[in-house]
Amino acid sequence: MPDGLRFAFGTLSVLPVRVDRWDRPTAGRAMLTAPAVGAVLGLLAAGTGALVAWRAGGPLGAVAAIGALAALTRGLHLDGLADVADGLGSGKPAEDALRIMKQSDIGPFGVLTLLLVMLGQIAALAGQFDASLGRGALAVLTAALAGRCALAWGCRRGVPAARPGGLGAAVAGTVPGAGAAAVSAGCALLLAAAGAGYGRQAWVWPAALVVGLGCAQLLLRRCVRRFDGITGDVLGATAETAATGALVALALIGTV
C-alpha cells in the first residue's frame, strides 16, 4: 500500500511525494486509496475556508475553500472537466472528440461548464459556511471525499480505456468493484462520525456523498458510451461532478 499511496498523492496532489512505481497494480492501489488524498486535501481546504469565513463571511470562505482544493490539485480535475465538456459538446465521433480533448486550448463548452460548476460549488458551500463553520468544513470534506471515491468507481474492472496511452489507460479496470464499494462505505461512515455532533442530522453528509457518486456515475456512463472508454480527463470530470453533486445535495438537505 505505501507505493499505492505515493502514487495517489504524487499524481492527485501538489504535495511533494516521490513516485517510484508506475505499473498497473500500483495504479490500481492508488485509485483505491484516492479517498485518503481527498481526506487530507479536504481537511486542508476546510481549514482554509473556515478561517476565511470566520473573518470575512461565508461567501469568501467558500471561495477560499474551493480555490484551495483547486490549488492543491493543480486544477487537474477542473482541466479534465473542461476538456470533457468540449469533447461531449463537439458532437463529433469518438476519435475526433478525443482529439479535441487532448488539445491545450479550451472551447466555449469548457468555459461555460467551468463557470457554472465553480459558481454552483461556491454558492452551495457559502450557505453551509453561513449556517456554521462546522457545517462548512464538513461540506468541504464531503466534496473532497466524494470526488476521490468517484475515481475508484471510474477505474473499476469492466470499464475500458478510450485510448491506449495516458493516465486513463494506466488505471482503467484496475479497481475491483467490491473495493470501490468498500472505500465509499468507509468514507460514508467517516462522515457520519464527523457529523455525529449534529445528532439526527448526521445522515445528511453520507447521503450527500451517495448523491455525488450517483451524479458521477451518470457522467461516467455517458462518457464510456460516447468515447468508448475512459481517459484521465474523464476521471477528472467525474471527480468534479461528484464534488458538485454532493455540495448541491447538502444545500438542499443539509439544513433539514
N, C-alpha and C positions, 0 to 999 in steps of 0.2 A: 504493500500500500504506500510506503514512502515515495516510491518512484511515481506512482499514480498521482499522489498529492502534489509532488513537484511539477509534474506535467500540467495538472489542473491550475495551480497558482501561476506557473510560468506562462501559460497560454491565455488564461482568462483574467489576468490582473496585471497591474504595473508593479506589483511587489517584486523585489529583487530575489527571485528564486531561480537557481540554475537547473535546467532540464538536461538530464544525462541520457535518457532513453526516449526514443520516438516510435517504438514499434506499436503494432495494433493492440496487443494485450495491455500495454501500459496506457495507451489512449483510452481503452475501454474502462480501465480503473479510474482514469482521470475524469471521464464523463460521469461515472457512478459516484465519485466523490466531489463533483462540482458543487453540490449544495454546501459543502464546507467552505468553499470560496465565497459563496453567497452569504453565509453567516458572518464571515469576517468582514467582507466589504459592506454588508448591510449594517453591521454594528458601527463601523467607522462612519458611514454616511448618516446613520440615525443620530449618532452623537453630534455630528456637524450640524445637521438640520435642527436638532433640539436646542443646541446652543444659540444658533442664529434666531430661531423662533422665540426663545426666551428673551432675547434682547430687542428683536425687531419685528416680531409678529409672525403668524402662521404662513402667509404667502412667501415672505422672504426665506423662512425656514424651509419651505418646500423646494424653492429654487435651489437653495444651498444643498439640500439632500440629493436631489436629482442630479445636480451638477457634480457633486462628489462621486456619485455612482458612475457617471459618465467618465470622469477623470480617472477613476481607479481602474477602469477597463479600457482606457484609451479610446473610448467611443466605439469599441469593437462591435457591440450588439446594435447600436444605433446605425452604424455604417451598413451592417447586414440588412437591417430593416429597410433602409432607403434603397439598397440595391434590389431587394426582393420586390419592393413596390414598383420599381421601374421595370423589372422583368415581367411581373404579372400584368402591369398596366400596358405593356407594349402590344399585347395581343398577338405576338409572333410565335412561330413554332418553338419547341423546346430548345433546339440548338441555338437559334437566334436570340432567344430570351436569355439564355445562359451567357452568351457573348456580351449582351448588353449589361448584365450584372457584373461582369469582370472589368468593365471599363472604369476608369478612375473618376470620371465626372459623375454628377448627379442630375437626374432629369426632373421634370415637373412632378411626376408621380411621387418620386422620392422626397422632394422638398415638401410637398403638401402632406404626405404621410408623417414625416418627421415633425412638422409643425403641429399637426393635430394630436399626435401621440404625446409630445412633450407638454403641450398645453393641457391635455387631459390628465396626465400624470401630476402635474403641478397643481391643477385645480382640485383634484381629488385629495391630494396629500395636504394641501393647505387647510382644508376642512378638518382633517384629522389633527393637525397641529393646533388649530384654533380650539378644538374640543379639549385637548390637553396635550402636554409634551409627551406623556407616556403613550398615548394613542398614536401620536405622530411617529414616534420612534418605532413602535410595533408595526405600524403600516410600512415603514421603510424596510424593516427586516422581512416582513411578509413578501413584499415585492421582490426583494433580492433573492429570497429562497425560492419563490415561485419561478423566477427566471432560470435559475440553475437546475431546478428539478425538471424543467421543460427540456433542458439539454439532454438529460439522461433519457427521457422519453423519446426524443428525436433520434437518438442513437441506438434505440433498441433493435434487437435482432428482427430481421424481416423487412426493415426499412433500408432500401438500397441507396447507393451513392449516385448522384446525377452525372458525374463525370469521373474519370479515373484519377485525376490529380487533386491536390489541395487538402485542406483540413477535413472536408466532408468525407472524402474517400478514406482518410485515415481512421475516422471514428465511426463511420456508418456500420450499423449492425454489430457493434461491439458490446452492447449492454443487454443482459438478459431482462426480459420484461418483468420477471419477479423482482429483480434488483431495483429497477426503476420504481416499481410499486413500493418496495420496502423503504427506499430513501425518502420517497414522498410521504409515506406514512410517518416516518421518523420526524420529518420536518413539521408535519401537522401536529404531532404530539408535542414537539418543542414549542410551537406557537401557542398551543393550548396551555402549556405550563407557564409560558411567559405572560399569558393573559389571565392567569388564574386570579390575580388580584382584582379583576373586574367581575368576579363571581359568575353569575349565569351568562354573562356576555362573552365568556372566554371562547365560546364556539365560533365567534364571528371571524377570527383570524384563520383558523384551519379551513373554515368554509370559503373564505376569500382565496386561499391557496388553491383549493379544488376548482373554483371558478376560473382562476387564472390558467391553470393547467388545461381545463376544458377549452378555453379560447385558443391556447397554443396548439392543441390537438386539431382543432378545426383548420387553422392555418397550415399545419404540417400536412394534413391530408390533401389540402388544395395544392400545395407545392409539389408533393410527390406525384400527384396526377398531372400537374402542369409541366414539371421539369423531369419527370421520370425518376425522381430520387431527391436526395438532399445535398446541399453544399454547405460550406461554412457560413455563407450568408443566410441560408435558410435557418440554420441553428440560431444565429444571432437574432433573426426576426422573430422566431418562436420565443426566445428569451424575453424580448421586449414586449411581445404580445401577452405573455403570461404575467409579467410585472404590471402591465397596464390593466389587464383584466382583474387582477387582484385588487389594485387600488380603486378601480371603479366599483367593484363589489363592496369594498369597505365604505366607500362614500354612500352607497345605497343602504347597507345594513349595519355599518359599523357603529352607529349611534343608537341602535334599537334598544 
